[in-house]
Amino acid sequence: MMEMTVHASPWLVEAVVAEAGRRGGTRVWADVSVTARAFFAAMGFVVVREEIRPYNGAMFPNTVMERQM
């Protein structure tokens, strides 16, 4: 498994997906903020689960999304 932080950029997401495929990956997942959810959906990702995550003492909604290869 390879873990990587990617900020929303279509060409960068596609590059990560392509590299995962070259390395034999079968899916790519992302922890996605509320504001980035539509972007990742447009890139072919689907919702796996919704979560609430702590950050600096506050709780934030988060969505785990994945894209099958």
C-alpha positions in Angstrom: 0.0 0.0 0.0 1.2 3.5 -0.9 0.0 6.5 1.0 0.2 10.0 -0.4 -1.3 13.4 0.2 -2.7 14.9 -2.9 -4.3 18.4 -3.2 -7.1 18.6 -5.7 -5.6 18.8 -9.1 -7.0 16.7 -12.0 -3.7 15.9 -13.6 -2.1 15.1 -10.3 -4.9 12.7 -9.3 -4.7 11.0 -12.7 -0.9 10.7 -12.3 -1.3 9.0 -8.9 -4.0 6.6 -10.3 -1.7 5.8 -13.2 1.3 5.1 -10.9 -0.8 2.9 -8.6 -1.9 0.9 -11.7 1.7 0.5 -12.8 2.6 -0.8 -9.3 -0.2 -3.4 -9.4 -2.8 -1.5 -7.4 -6.4 -2.4 -7.7 -7.9 0.7 -6.1 -7.0 4.2 -4.9 -8.7 5.7 -1.9 -8.8 9.3 -0.5 -9.8 11.0 2.7 -11.9 13.8 1.3 -13.2 17.0 2.8 -16.7 18.2 2.3 -15.6 20.8 -0.2 -13.5 18.3 -2.3 -16.2 15.6 -2.5 -17.6 16.8 -5.8 -14.2 17.1 -7.3 -13.3 13.5 -6.5 -16.7 12.2 -7.6 -16.1 13.9 -11.0 -12.7 12.0 -11.1 -14.5 8.7 -10.8 -14.3 8.2 -7.0 -17.3 6.8 -5.1 -18.2 7.2 -1.4 -17.0 4.3 0.9 -18.1 5.9 4.2 -18.6 9.2 5.9 -16.7 10.0 9.1 -16.2 12.8 11.6 -12.5 13.4 12.2 -10.8 15.5 15.0 -8.3 18.2 13.9 -6.8 20.7 16.3 -9.5 20.1 18.9 -12.4 20.5 16.5 -14.5 17.8 14.8 -14.8 17.9 10.9 -16.9 15.9 8.5 -14.8 13.7 6.2 -15.6 11.2 3.5 -13.5 8.2 2.5 -13.8 7.7 -1.3 -12.2 5.2 -3.6 -11.7 4.6 -7.3 -11.3 1.0 -8.7 -8.6 0.4 -11.2 
